[in-house]
Amino acid sequence: MAGSPSRPRPPPLRLDHLGINPADLVGKVLKSVRRSEKHPSLTLAFADGTRVQIMVDGYDPVHKGVPKELEMDPSLSDLFAGEGAVNLTVTDCALITLSDKAFARPTNDQWDQNHLGVAFKFAGPNDASGVSQSGWHCVWAILQDHDEATGECVFRTYDDVYLEHLQRSPRKPRHHARRKSGLTASPVP
């Protein structure tokens, strides 16, 4: 199931990419997908307890710069729609090179922007809406700036994405200590 007759597997990328090897996700069952409300990232939770994030290379939450968003093809967006609960087995996963038109409106500059995307392939037939679960699906990062007055996009470029294990900070133990107030209570007779 590593390819399909209509669309071959994307060629592998360099070995020194950021993050984890996408092949590590093959065979895992994706149970939920959650998009961050504050940052350009998606968290993928798998049945074995593994949590992986799709992140934008170079994104700094303190110095955000040009607004960045994760985008995906409509069929993947449909698969991830709803409450974020899914039940999809990953049959293949790869970092792929995409090429898109970037531009800067004020100067009418335009260029081809090569960037990395994450491509997934899932097991299973079409779902109830006719969306194919077994084809290739892609997630990529777009950077856009809009004119505040008109809302028109005046700058668009793309950036690389990568996969990384979710790093959780250690939780502090919960203490159910009683509140101490300076008052002493005496038993009621």
C-alpha positions in Angstrom: 0.0 0.0 0.0 3.0 2.3 -0.3 1.8 3.9 -3.5 -1.2 4.0 -5.9 -1.4 3.2 -9.6 -2.7 6.7 -10.3 -0.3 8.7 -8.1 3.1 7.3 -7.3 4.8 7.8 -3.9 6.5 11.2 -3.7 10.3 11.0 -3.9 12.1 11.0 -0.5 13.8 14.1 0.7 17.2 14.8 2.1 18.1 12.8 5.2 18.9 15.9 7.3 15.4 17.3 7.6 14.0 18.7 10.9 12.0 16.6 13.2 11.1 12.9 13.2 11.1 10.6 10.2 7.6 10.6 8.7 8.0 6.8 8.1 7.7 6.4 11.9 4.0 7.1 11.6 3.3 4.3 9.1 1.0 1.6 10.7 -0.2 3.9 13.5 -3.9 4.6 13.9 -4.8 8.3 14.0 -7.5 8.9 16.6 -7.8 12.7 16.7 -6.6 15.9 15.2 -6.5 19.3 16.9 -5.5 22.6 15.4 -3.9 25.1 17.7 -5.9 28.3 18.2 -2.8 30.4 18.9 0.0 28.9 16.7 0.4 27.4 13.3 0.4 23.7 14.3 -1.7 20.5 14.2 -1.5 17.9 16.9 -2.1 14.3 15.8 -3.0 11.8 18.5 -2.5 8.1 17.8 -4.1 5.0 19.3 -0.7 3.9 20.8 -0.5 7.2 22.9 2.0 8.8 20.5 1.3 12.6 19.9 2.9 14.3 17.0 2.7 17.9 15.9 3.0 19.3 12.4 5.0 22.5 12.8 6.3 25.4 10.7 10.1 25.6 10.4 11.4 28.8 12.0 8.2 29.7 13.7 8.8 31.7 16.9 5.8 32.2 19.1 7.4 35.3 20.7 8.4 37.0 17.3 5.7 35.8 15.0 6.5 38.0 12.0 4.3 37.6 8.9 1.2 35.6 9.9 1.7 31.9 9.2 -1.0 29.2 8.8 -1.1 25.5 8.1 -3.2 24.7 5.0 -4.2 21.3 3.6 -5.9 19.9 0.6 -9.8 20.0 0.8 -10.1 16.2 1.1 -7.8 16.1 4.1 -9.7 19.0 5.7 -12.9 17.0 5.2 -11.3 14.0 6.9 -10.2 16.1 9.8 -13.5 18.0 10.1 -15.9 17.7 13.0 -14.8 17.2 16.6 -11.3 16.2 15.5 -12.1 12.5 16.1 -11.0 10.2 13.3 -10.0 6.5 12.9 -7.5 6.4 10.1 -4.6 4.0 9.7 -1.5 5.7 8.2 -0.2 3.5 5.3 2.4 6.0 4.2 3.8 9.4 5.2 6.5 11.5 3.6 8.0 15.0 3.5 7.6 16.2 -0.1 8.8 19.3 -2.0 6.0 21.6 -3.2 6.4 24.5 -5.6 4.0 27.5 -5.4 3.8 31.0 -6.7 4.8 33.6 -4.1 4.3 37.3 -4.6 4.6 40.8 -3.2 1.9 43.1 -4.6 3.3 46.6 -4.1 6.2 45.8 -6.4 4.4 43.1 -8.5 7.2 40.7 -7.8 6.4 37.0 -8.4 8.6 34.0 -7.9 8.4 30.2 -7.5 8.7 29.2 -3.9 9.9 25.6 -3.1 8.9 24.4 0.3 8.4 21.1 2.3 4.9 19.7 2.9 3.9 16.6 4.9 2.0 14.0 2.8 -0.2 11.3 4.3 -1.8 8.2 2.9 -4.5 6.4 4.9 -6.1 3.0 4.6 -9.7 2.6 3.8 -12.3 3.2 1.1 -14.2 6.4 0.4 -16.1 7.8 3.3 -19.9 8.6 3.3 -19.3 11.9 1.5 -17.2 10.2 -1.2 -13.9 11.5 0.0 -11.1 9.1 -0.7 -9.2 8.1 2.4 -6.6 6.1 0.5 -5.2 8.9 -1.7 -2.3 11.2 -0.8 -3.2 14.2 1.4 -0.9 17.1 2.1 -0.3 19.8 4.8 1.9 22.9 4.1 2.6 26.3 5.6 1.6 29.6 4.0 2.7 33.1 5.1 0.4 36.0 4.1 0.1 39.6 4.9 -3.1 41.6 4.1 -3.7 45.3 3.6 -5.6 46.4 6.7 -7.8 48.8 4.8 -8.8 46.6 1.8 -8.2 43.1 3.2 -6.3 42.3 -0.1 -3.4 39.9 0.2 -0.3 42.0 -0.5 2.4 39.4 0.3 2.3 35.6 0.1 5.1 33.1 0.5 5.5 29.5 1.8 7.6 27.8 4.4 8.7 24.3 5.3 6.7 22.1 7.7 8.0 19.2 9.8 6.8 16.5 12.2 7.9 16.6 15.9 6.9 14.5 18.9 4.7 16.6 21.2 6.8 17.8 24.1 4.8 18.1 27.3 6.1 19.9 30.3 6.1 17.8 33.5 2.9 18.2 35.4 3.1 19.5 39.0 1.5 17.1 41.5 -1.8 18.2 42.8 -1.9 18.8 46.5 -5.3 18.8 48.1 -4.1 20.7 51.1 -6.6 22.5 53.3 -6.6 26.2 53.3 -4.9 27.8 56.3 -6.5 30.9 57.6 -5.3 32.6 60.7 -8.6 31.6 62.5 -9.0 28.7 64.8 -12.3 26.9 64.9 -13.6 25.4 68.0 -16.0 22.5 67.9 -19.7 23.3 68.1 -21.3 21.7 71.2 
